Amino acid sequence: MSTKTRSTLKIVSVLLFAMWILMVQSIIIVPALQPYLFWIVVLSFVLLFIAAR
């Protein structure tokens, strides 16, 4: 996996986690994603794990 791909995965992971934090604190509200908050965090950590390999 190239360095550019790893960097992109890390950025996406951080953005997903930041979105999760903002949604939990009700700073932003996306009703369609509300039921999937747990899976957003899981996806974020999986992407970070893949990028770290």
ZIRAFEN-V188555 format. One record per run of one state. SS is the DSSP state (a for helix, b for strand, c for the rest). FROM is the first residue (numbers start at 1). TO is the last residue. If there is no record, write none. Layout:
ss=SS from=FROM to=TO
ss=SS from=FROM to=TO
This chain:
ss=c from=1 to=2
ss=a from=3 to=24
ss=c from=25 to=33
ss=a from=34 to=52
ss=c from=53 to=53
